[in-house]
Amino acid sequence: MTPVGTPGRRVRAATAGIAATALALTACGGGDDGGGSGGGGGGGDALIIGTTDVITTIDPAGSYDNGSFAVMNQVYPFLMNTPYGSPDVEPDIAESAEFTAPTQYTVTLKDGLTFANGHELTSSDVKFTFDRMVAINDPNGPAALLGNLTSVDTPDDTTVVFNLGSPDDQTFPQVLSSPAGPIVDEEVFAADALTPDADIVEGNAFAGPYVITSYEQNDLISYEANPDYQGLYGAPKTDSINVRYYAEASNLKLDVEEGAVDVAFRSLSATDIDDLRGNDDVEVVDGPGGEIRYITFNFNTQPYGATTPEADPAKALAVRQAVAHLLDREEIADQVYRGTYTPLYSYVPEGLTGAITPLRDLYGDGQGGPDADKAAQALQAAGVQTPVQLSLQYSNDHYGPSSGDEYALIKDQLESTGLFQVDLQTTEWTQYSEQRTADVYPAYQLGWFPDYSDADNYLTPFFRTENFLGNHYANPQVDQLIAQQTSTPDPAARQALIEQIQQLVAADLSTVPYLQGAQVAVVRSGVTGAEDTLDASFKFRYGALSRG
């Protein structure tokens, strides 16, 4: 794909990119520890990070998953971002940001911003970024987070005015720090289609704390500190970061034990983490968790769904209710995850304002346990013949090595009653992420790692009519309440709306959440900084890490 150029744009450097360098997994040059705004890296030995997360694409318009966003957080600038230790947003490459009218959010950029390729970073790039994301509206992208954005104005090179549909949007500043927020170079990215990762790297279209110097997707990525970064985090504490991608968590654990990996983040098995807690050469670092696991139902293709030959909304709901009655969350948390995940009975995770437990109140035994009799009654009342034939899909490489055990246990919980016969299938994430939005899977596994620390982030992407799930769920009352809560400044009134939304979606059951997990990183002795970035922002920022 040919990058889109913009006539009249000035360039501060002659080169449009840097050549990829060979990946070096050895210590590199030192320097001071840095700090403050801009000014290059802090030196220190190169760090090697290991992960099993999978990258879909590093084009922000085309991915909405943690593996891709982990890369974006290192290399792209944001208008707003979260400082270490806080879930609240502050200006990043912005000088200031505020509501200048109920439906206008105005951001002033810092002076002299550039991309690593020398292109100026101006308000024109910001407008281009958000206009293209909305225009592309990729089914695997985060455009749904921009549902309240109507247009973007640029009065001058450093001023951006976001025009909003609903007034007083309490979430919009946080949306600017989310996967919808990475600012891209309009001279490198295409305006109306996704730009290949290779073109992005070749174009050196980065302005975050790091730039990518070598990129082999889902294999090896090398990062170097960006000396021109002028954002919130200041200079990275380590100049060079190399990230290895593992197909098997067991191999990642082995490399941690042997000292070939300095930091492991997402995702070791619960058994491996348990074992590593007793290893004197490493430290297991725990952080606050906002991750959830849930089953998604496709309202068109699930049993009795809208496009099936036996379409019947009442029977389809009864099938979803029966699943909700039969899930034994405690058993999954204990047997599969050994307490690294806990049972979840809410659409908003415990700990966030507005979280209630409608799934415990409405389904199962009312105390959090399963109830086979209630499941049978729901199916019988709707006239559903049993056993229900249910196709259930999970990803074998995206949510950690325990997903197979997790879904084998869910299959057993559903089938042991005689009410279901489950066809359990698994697919690798690259194919999975495409097929789940193409009506291929009647019911399937997803996990959610929040974009920002607000209850809205567990509601808007899931339950608006045009939602990220693409599962054909629509409830006009829910749409109206979601829009209302985002523009309600009074905290108590907003909390009441968030609770009401959860009650409504619990009755509809387009998804069934069942687990809530913590953030866990494993670091070799002498590596510091993981505790700083494992905070309630839920962003793992490499710039906080250093050795010694």
C-alpha positions as CSV (number, residue, x, y, z in Angstrom):
1,M,0.0,0.0,0.0
2,T,1.3,3.4,-0.9
3,P,1.4,5.8,2.1
4,V,-0.8,8.9,1.7
5,G,1.1,12.2,1.4
6,T,-0.3,15.5,2.3
7,P,0.7,18.5,0.2
8,G,2.2,21.4,2.0
9,R,3.4,19.4,5.0
10,R,6.8,20.5,6.3
11,V,9.6,18.0,7.0
12,R,12.2,18.6,9.7
13,A,14.6,15.8,8.6
14,A,15.6,14.5,5.2
15,T,15.1,10.9,6.0
16,A,11.6,9.4,6.0
17,G,12.6,6.4,8.1
18,I,15.4,4.4,9.5
19,A,16.7,1.1,8.4
20,A,15.7,-1.9,10.5
21,T,18.6,-3.1,12.6
22,A,19.5,-6.7,13.5
23,L,18.0,-7.8,16.8
24,A,20.5,-7.7,19.5
25,L,19.8,-9.7,22.7
26,T,22.9,-8.5,24.5
27,A,23.5,-5.6,26.8
28,C,23.8,-2.2,25.1
29,G,25.3,1.2,25.9
30,G,24.6,3.0,29.1
31,G,23.8,6.6,30.1
32,D,22.1,8.4,32.9
33,D,18.7,7.3,34.1
34,G,17.0,10.2,32.6
35,G,13.6,11.6,33.6
36,G,11.4,14.6,32.9
37,S,10.0,15.4,29.5
38,G,11.8,14.3,26.3
39,G,15.5,13.9,25.9
40,G,16.2,10.3,25.0
41,G,16.5,7.2,26.9
42,G,18.0,6.6,30.3
43,G,20.5,4.0,29.3
44,G,21.0,0.8,31.2
45,D,21.4,-2.8,29.9
46,A,19.0,-3.9,27.2
47,L,16.0,-5.8,28.6
48,I,14.4,-8.8,27.1
49,I,10.6,-9.1,27.6
50,G,8.7,-12.3,26.9
51,T,5.0,-12.6,26.1
52,T,2.5,-15.0,24.6
53,D,0.3,-12.2,23.5
54,V,-0.4,-12.0,19.8
55,I,-0.3,-8.9,17.6
56,T,-3.1,-8.4,15.1
57,T,-1.8,-5.2,13.6
58,I,0.0,-2.1,14.9
59,D,-2.3,0.1,12.8
60,P,-4.5,1.6,15.6
61,A,-7.6,1.5,13.3
62,G,-7.4,-2.2,12.8
63,S,-6.9,-3.8,16.2
64,Y,-8.6,-3.8,19.6
65,D,-6.7,-6.4,21.5
66,N,-4.1,-6.3,24.3
67,G,-1.3,-7.7,22.3
68,S,-1.5,-5.0,19.6
69,F,-2.1,-2.3,22.1
70,A,0.9,-3.3,24.1
71,V,3.0,-2.3,21.1
72,M,1.1,0.9,20.5
73,N,1.6,2.1,24.1
74,Q,5.3,2.2,23.5
75,V,5.6,3.8,20.1
76,Y,2.6,6.1,19.5
77,P,1.9,9.5,21.2
78,F,-1.5,10.1,22.9
79,L,-3.2,13.4,23.6
80,M,-4.0,12.2,27.1
81,N,-2.4,9.4,29.1
82,T,-2.2,7.9,32.6
83,P,0.8,8.7,34.8
84,Y,2.4,5.8,36.7
85,G,0.3,4.8,39.7
86,S,-2.9,6.5,38.7
87,P,-6.0,5.6,36.6
88,D,-6.7,9.2,35.9
89,V,-5.7,10.9,32.7
90,E,-3.4,13.9,32.2
91,P,-2.1,15.6,29.0
92,D,0.6,13.6,27.2
93,I,1.7,15.4,24.1
94,A,-1.0,17.9,24.8
95,E,-0.2,21.1,26.6
96,S,-3.7,21.4,27.9
97,A,-7.1,19.8,27.4
98,E,-10.5,21.0,28.6
99,F,-14.2,21.4,27.8
100,T,-14.6,24.8,26.2
101,A,-18.3,24.2,25.7
102,P,-20.7,21.4,26.7
103,T,-20.1,19.7,23.3
104,Q,-16.5,20.9,22.6
105,Y,-13.4,19.4,24.0
106,T,-10.4,21.5,23.1
107,V,-6.8,20.2,23.1
108,T,-3.7,22.4,22.7
109,L,-0.6,20.5,21.5
110,K,2.9,21.2,22.7
111,D,5.1,23.2,20.4
112,G,7.7,21.6,18.1
113,L,6.3,18.0,18.2
114,T,7.8,15.7,15.5
115,F,7.5,12.1,14.5
116,A,10.8,10.1,14.6
117,N,11.0,10.3,10.8
118,G,11.2,14.1,11.1
119,H,7.7,14.9,10.0
120,E,6.0,17.6,12.1
121,L,3.2,16.4,14.3
122,T,0.5,19.0,14.2
123,S,-3.3,19.3,14.7
124,S,-3.6,18.1,11.1
125,D,-2.2,14.7,12.1
126,V,-4.6,14.5,15.0
127,K,-7.7,15.3,12.9
128,F,-6.4,12.7,10.3
129,T,-6.1,10.1,13.0
130,F,-9.6,10.3,14.3
131,D,-11.2,10.9,10.9
132,R,-9.6,7.8,9.4
133,M,-10.5,5.6,12.4
134,V,-14.2,6.5,12.0
135,A,-14.1,6.2,8.2
136,I,-12.3,2.8,8.2
137,N,-14.5,1.5,11.0
138,D,-12.7,-1.8,11.0
139,P,-14.7,-4.6,12.7
140,N,-11.7,-5.5,14.8
141,G,-10.8,-1.9,15.5
142,P,-11.8,0.5,18.4
143,A,-14.0,2.9,16.4
144,A,-16.9,2.1,18.6
145,L,-15.2,4.1,21.4
146,L,-15.7,7.3,19.2
147,G,-19.4,7.0,19.0
148,N,-19.9,10.4,20.6
149,L,-17.4,12.2,18.2
150,T,-19.2,14.1,15.4
151,S,-16.3,16.0,13.9
152,V,-12.8,17.4,14.5
153,D,-11.8,21.0,13.8
154,T,-8.2,22.4,13.6
155,P,-8.2,26.3,14.0
156,D,-4.4,26.3,13.9
157,D,-1.4,23.9,14.0
158,T,-1.6,23.3,17.7
159,T,-5.3,23.5,18.4
160,V,-7.7,20.6,18.1
161,V,-11.4,20.9,18.8
162,F,-13.4,17.7,19.2
163,N,-17.1,18.2,18.6
164,L,-19.3,15.8,20.5
165,G,-22.8,14.7,20.0
166,S,-23.8,14.4,23.7
167,P,-22.7,17.2,26.1
168,D,-20.4,16.9,29.1
169,D,-19.0,13.5,28.0
170,Q,-17.4,12.3,31.2
171,T,-15.4,9.5,29.4
172,F,-14.0,11.4,26.4
173,P,-10.7,12.4,28.0
174,Q,-10.1,8.8,28.9
175,V,-11.1,7.7,25.4
176,L,-8.2,9.8,24.1
177,S,-5.9,7.6,26.2
178,S,-7.5,4.3,24.9
179,P,-6.9,2.2,21.8
180,A,-8.8,4.8,19.8
181,G,-6.2,7.4,20.8
182,P,-2.8,6.7,19.3
183,I,-1.9,9.6,17.0
184,V,-0.6,8.6,13.6
185,D,1.5,10.3,10.8
186,E,-0.8,11.3,7.9
187,E,2.2,11.1,5.6
188,V,2.7,7.4,6.3
189,F,-0.8,6.0,7.0
190,A,-3.5,5.6,4.4
191,A,-6.7,7.6,5.0
192,D,-9.2,5.0,4.0
193,A,-7.6,1.6,4.6
194,L,-5.4,-0.2,7.1
195,T,-1.7,0.4,6.6
196,P,0.5,-2.7,6.6
197,D,2.8,-3.1,9.7
198,A,5.9,-3.2,7.4
199,D,5.0,0.2,5.9
200,I,4.5,1.7,9.4
201,V,7.9,0.5,10.6
202,E,9.7,1.5,7.4
203,G,8.1,4.9,7.6
204,N,9.3,5.3,11.2
205,A,5.9,6.8,12.0
206,F,6.4,6.9,15.8
207,A,6.4,9.6,18.4
208,G,6.0,7.8,21.7
209,P,8.7,6.9,24.2
210,Y,10.2,4.3,21.9
211,V,10.6,3.6,18.2
212,I,10.7,0.2,16.5
213,T,14.0,-0.7,14.9
214,S,13.3,-4.3,14.0
215,Y,9.9,-5.9,13.5
216,E,9.0,-9.6,13.0
217,Q,5.4,-9.9,13.9
218,N,4.7,-12.3,16.8
219,D,8.4,-13.3,16.8
220,L,10.8,-10.5,17.7
221,I,10.5,-6.7,18.1
222,S,13.4,-4.4,19.0
223,Y,12.7,-0.9,20.5
224,E,15.0,2.0,21.0
225,A,14.3,5.1,23.1
226,N,13.0,8.0,21.1
227,P,15.1,11.1,21.9
228,D,12.3,13.4,20.5
229,Y,9.5,12.2,22.8
230,Q,8.0,15.1,24.6
231,G,5.2,13.3,26.5
232,L,4.1,12.6,30.0
233,Y,6.4,9.7,30.8
234,G,9.7,11.4,30.0
235,A,12.8,9.4,29.0
236,P,12.6,5.6,29.3
237,K,14.8,4.1,32.0
238,T,16.2,1.6,29.5
239,D,17.3,2.6,26.0
240,S,16.9,-0.8,24.4
241,I,14.0,-3.2,24.8
242,N,13.7,-6.5,22.9
243,V,10.4,-8.4,23.0
244,R,10.2,-12.1,22.2
245,Y,6.9,-13.7,21.4
246,Y,6.2,-17.3,22.5
247,A,3.7,-19.8,21.1
248,E,3.9,-21.8,24.3
249,A,3.8,-20.4,27.8
250,S,5.9,-23.3,29.1
251,N,8.8,-22.2,26.9
252,L,8.4,-18.7,28.2
253,K,8.6,-20.0,31.8
254,L,11.7,-22.0,30.9
255,D,13.5,-19.0,29.5
256,V,12.6,-17.0,32.6
257,E,14.1,-19.6,34.8
258,E,17.2,-19.9,32.7
259,G,17.8,-16.1,32.6
260,A,17.1,-15.7,28.9
261,V,14.1,-13.4,29.6
262,D,14.2,-10.6,32.1
263,V,10.4,-9.8,32.2
264,A,7.5,-12.1,31.5
265,F,4.1,-10.4,31.1
266,R,0.9,-12.1,29.7
267,S,0.5,-14.9,30.0
268,L,2.0,-17.7,32.0
269,S,-0.3,-20.4,33.4
270,A,-1.5,-20.2,36.9
271,T,0.5,-23.3,37.7
272,D,3.7,-21.7,36.3
273,I,3.1,-18.6,38.3
274,D,2.5,-20.6,41.4
275,D,5.8,-22.5,40.8
276,L,7.8,-19.3,40.1
277,R,6.7,-17.7,43.4
278,G,9.1,-20.2,45.0
279,N,12.0,-19.4,42.8
280,D,14.6,-17.1,44.5
281,D,16.0,-15.9,41.1
282,V,12.7,-14.2,40.1
283,E,10.0,-12.0,41.6
284,V,6.3,-12.3,40.9
285,V,4.7,-8.9,40.8
286,D,1.0,-8.6,41.2
287,G,-1.1,-5.5,40.2
288,P,-4.7,-4.5,40.3
289,G,-6.9,-6.4,37.8
290,G,-9.5,-5.2,35.4
291,E,-9.4,-8.1,33.0
292,I,-12.5,-10.2,32.6
293,R,-13.4,-13.4,30.8
294,Y,-16.8,-14.0,29.3
295,I,-18.8,-16.1,26.8
296,T,-20.3,-14.1,23.9
297,F,-23.5,-15.2,22.1
298,N,-24.1,-14.3,18.5
299,F,-27.8,-13.4,18.4
300,N,-28.0,-14.5,14.8
301,T,-26.3,-17.9,14.8
302,Q,-26.7,-19.2,18.4
303,P,-29.3,-21.9,18.9
304,Y,-32.7,-20.4,17.8
305,G,-30.9,-17.2,16.7
306,A,-32.4,-14.8,14.2
307,T,-30.9,-16.3,11.1
308,T,-31.3,-20.0,12.0
309,P,-34.1,-22.1,10.5
310,E,-35.7,-22.5,14.0
311,A,-35.4,-18.8,14.9
312,D,-37.2,-18.0,18.1
313,P,-36.2,-15.1,20.4
314,A,-37.8,-16.7,23.5
315,K,-36.0,-20.0,23.0
316,A,-32.7,-18.3,22.3
317,L,-33.0,-16.4,25.5
318,A,-33.7,-19.6,27.4
319,V,-30.6,-21.2,26.0
320,R,-28.5,-18.2,27.3
321,Q,-30.3,-18.3,30.6
322,A,-29.5,-22.0,31.0
323,V,-25.8,-21.4,30.4
324,A,-25.9,-18.7,33.0
325,H,-27.6,-21.0,35.5
326,L,-25.0,-23.8,34.9
327,L,-21.7,-22.0,35.1
328,D,-19.7,-22.8,38.2
329,R,-17.4,-19.8,38.4
330,E,-15.8,-20.9,41.7
331,E,-14.8,-24.2,40.2
332,I,-13.2,-22.6,37.2
333,A,-11.3,-20.0,39.3
334,D,-10.0,-22.6,41.7
335,Q,-9.3,-25.6,39.5
336,V,-7.9,-23.8,36.4
337,Y,-6.5,-20.6,37.7
338,R,-5.6,-21.3,41.3
339,G,-6.9,-18.0,42.5
340,T,-5.2,-15.8,40.0
341,Y,-8.7,-15.2,38.7
342,T,-11.8,-14.8,40.9
343,P,-15.5,-15.4,40.1
344,L,-17.2,-12.5,38.4
345,Y,-21.0,-11.9,38.7
346,S,-21.0,-8.4,37.3
347,Y,-20.6,-6.7,33.9
348,V,-18.5,-4.0,35.7
349,P,-15.6,-5.6,37.6
350,E,-15.5,-5.5,41.4
351,G,-13.6,-2.4,42.6
352,L,-14.9,0.0,40.0
353,T,-17.7,2.6,40.8
354,G,-21.1,1.2,39.8
355,A,-20.2,-2.5,40.0
356,I,-23.1,-4.6,41.1
357,T,-23.8,-8.4,40.9
358,P,-26.9,-9.0,38.8
359,L,-25.6,-12.3,37.5
360,R,-25.4,-13.8,41.0
361,D,-28.9,-12.4,41.9
362,L,-30.6,-13.6,38.7
363,Y,-29.0,-16.9,37.9
364,G,-27.8,-20.1,39.6
365,D,-28.6,-20.7,43.2
366,G,-28.6,-16.9,44.1
367,Q,-25.4,-17.3,46.1
368,G,-22.9,-17.6,43.2
369,G,-23.2,-21.4,42.6
370,P,-24.8,-23.2,39.7
371,D,-28.4,-24.6,39.7
372,A,-29.3,-27.3,37.2
373,D,-32.9,-27.3,38.2
374,K,-33.3,-23.6,37.3
375,A,-31.5,-24.2,33.9
376,A,-33.9,-27.1,33.1
377,Q,-36.9,-25.0,34.1
378,A,-35.9,-22.1,31.8
379,L,-35.5,-24.4,28.8
380,Q,-38.7,-26.3,29.5
381,A,-40.8,-23.1,30.0
382,A,-39.6,-21.9,26.5
383,G,-40.3,-25.3,24.9
384,V,-36.6,-26.0,24.1
385,Q,-35.8,-29.7,23.5
386,T,-32.8,-31.0,25.3
387,P,-30.0,-31.7,24.9
388,V,-29.3,-28.3,23.3
389,Q,-26.7,-28.6,20.5
390,L,-24.3,-25.7,21.3
391,S,-21.2,-24.9,19.2
392,L,-18.6,-23.2,21.5
393,Q,-15.4,-21.7,20.3
394,Y,-12.2,-20.6,22.2
395,S,-8.8,-19.3,21.2
396,N,-5.9,-21.6,21.8
397,D,-3.1,-18.9,21.7
398,H,-4.5,-15.6,22.9
399,Y,-5.8,-15.9,26.5
400,G,-3.0,-18.0,27.9
401,P,-2.2,-21.7,28.1
402,S,-5.1,-22.5,30.5
403,S,-7.9,-21.7,28.0
404,G,-8.1,-25.4,26.9
405,D,-8.6,-26.5,30.5
406,E,-11.0,-23.6,31.1
407,Y,-13.3,-24.5,28.2
408,A,-13.0,-28.3,28.8
409,L,-14.4,-27.6,32.3
410,I,-17.1,-25.3,31.0
411,K,-18.1,-28.0,28.5
412,D,-18.3,-30.5,31.3
413,Q,-20.4,-28.2,33.5
414,L,-22.9,-27.7,30.6
415,E,-23.0,-31.4,29.6
416,S,-23.0,-33.1,33.0
417,T,-26.7,-32.1,33.5
418,G,-27.8,-33.7,30.2
419,L,-29.2,-30.3,29.1
420,F,-26.4,-29.5,26.6
421,Q,-24.3,-31.3,24.0
422,V,-21.3,-29.0,23.4
423,D,-19.3,-29.0,20.2
424,L,-16.0,-27.5,21.5
425,Q,-13.7,-26.1,18.9
426,T,-10.5,-23.9,19.0
427,T,-8.8,-21.6,16.5
428,E,-5.7,-19.5,16.5
429,W,-6.2,-15.8,17.3
430,T,-5.4,-14.3,13.9
431,Q,-8.2,-16.4,12.2
432,Y,-10.4,-16.2,15.4
433,S,-10.4,-12.4,15.4
434,E,-11.7,-12.3,11.8
435,Q,-14.2,-15.1,12.1
436,R,-15.9,-14.1,15.3
437,T,-17.2,-10.9,13.6
438,A,-18.3,-12.8,10.5
439,D,-21.0,-14.8,12.3
440,V,-18.9,-18.0,12.2
441,Y,-19.2,-18.7,16.0
442,P,-22.6,-19.1,17.7
443,A,-21.0,-18.8,21.1
444,Y,-17.4,-18.1,21.9
445,Q,-14.7,-17.0,24.4
446,L,-13.5,-13.5,24.7
447,G,-11.5,-11.6,27.3
448,W,-11.5,-7.9,28.0
449,F,-8.6,-5.8,29.2
450,P,-9.9,-2.3,29.9
451,D,-9.0,0.7,27.8
452,Y,-9.5,3.0,30.8
453,S,-10.6,2.7,34.4
454,D,-14.2,3.5,34.2
455,A,-17.4,1.4,34.2
456,D,-18.3,2.8,30.8
457,N,-15.5,0.9,29.2
458,Y,-17.3,-2.3,30.2
459,L,-20.6,-1.1,28.8
460,T,-20.3,1.1,25.6
461,P,-18.0,-1.3,23.6
462,F,-20.2,-4.3,24.4
463,F,-23.9,-3.2,24.5
464,R,-24.5,-0.3,22.2
465,T,-26.3,-1.4,19.0
466,E,-23.1,-0.8,17.0
467,N,-20.7,-2.6,19.3
468,F,-17.2,-4.1,19.2
469,L,-18.6,-7.7,19.6
470,G,-20.6,-7.5,16.4
471,N,-23.0,-10.1,17.8
472,H,-26.2,-8.4,16.7
473,Y,-27.4,-7.4,20.1
474,A,-29.6,-4.3,20.2
475,N,-31.6,-2.8,23.0
476,P,-32.8,0.8,22.4
477,Q,-33.3,1.4,26.1
478,V,-29.7,0.3,26.8
479,D,-28.5,2.6,24.0
480,Q,-30.3,5.5,25.5
481,L,-29.0,4.9,29.1
482,I,-25.4,4.4,27.9
483,A,-25.5,7.7,26.2
484,Q,-27.1,9.3,29.2
485,Q,-24.6,8.1,31.7
486,T,-21.6,9.4,29.7
487,S,-23.0,12.9,29.9
488,T,-24.1,12.9,33.5
489,P,-21.7,15.0,35.6
490,D,-23.3,14.2,39.0
491,P,-21.5,11.1,40.3
492,A,-24.4,9.6,42.2
493,A,-26.8,10.0,39.3
494,R,-24.3,8.5,36.9
495,Q,-23.7,5.5,39.2
496,A,-27.5,4.8,39.3
497,L,-27.6,4.8,35.5
498,I,-24.6,2.4,35.3
499,E,-26.4,0.0,37.7
500,Q,-29.6,0.2,35.7
501,I,-27.7,-0.7,32.5
502,Q,-26.2,-3.8,34.2
503,Q,-29.6,-5.0,35.3
504,L,-31.0,-4.7,31.7
505,V,-28.1,-6.4,30.0
506,A,-28.1,-9.2,32.7
507,A,-31.7,-9.9,31.7
508,D,-30.7,-10.0,27.9
509,L,-27.5,-12.0,28.4
510,S,-25.7,-11.1,25.2
511,T,-22.6,-12.0,27.2
512,V,-22.0,-14.0,30.3
513,P,-19.0,-12.8,32.3
514,Y,-17.5,-15.3,34.7
515,L,-13.9,-14.5,35.8
516,Q,-12.0,-11.4,36.9
517,G,-8.2,-11.5,36.8
518,A,-5.2,-9.7,38.2
519,Q,-2.2,-8.3,36.4
520,V,0.9,-10.5,36.9
521,A,4.5,-10.0,35.8
522,V,7.5,-12.1,36.5
523,V,10.9,-10.4,36.6
524,R,14.4,-11.6,37.1
525,S,16.3,-10.4,40.2
526,G,17.6,-6.9,39.8
527,V,14.9,-5.8,37.4
528,T,12.8,-2.9,38.8
529,G,9.9,-0.8,37.6
530,A,7.2,-3.5,37.1
531,E,5.4,-2.5,40.2
532,D,5.2,1.1,38.9
533,T,3.6,0.2,35.6
534,L,1.3,-2.5,37.0
535,D,-1.3,0.0,38.1
536,A,-4.9,0.8,37.6
537,S,-4.3,2.3,34.1
538,F,-3.9,-1.3,32.9
539,K,-1.1,-0.3,30.6
540,F,2.3,-2.1,30.7
541,R,4.8,0.6,29.8
542,Y,8.3,-0.6,29.0
543,G,9.8,2.8,29.9
544,A,9.4,2.1,33.6
545,L,11.6,-1.0,33.5
546,S,15.3,-1.1,34.3
547,R,18.0,-3.4,35.5
548,G,19.6,-2.6,38.8
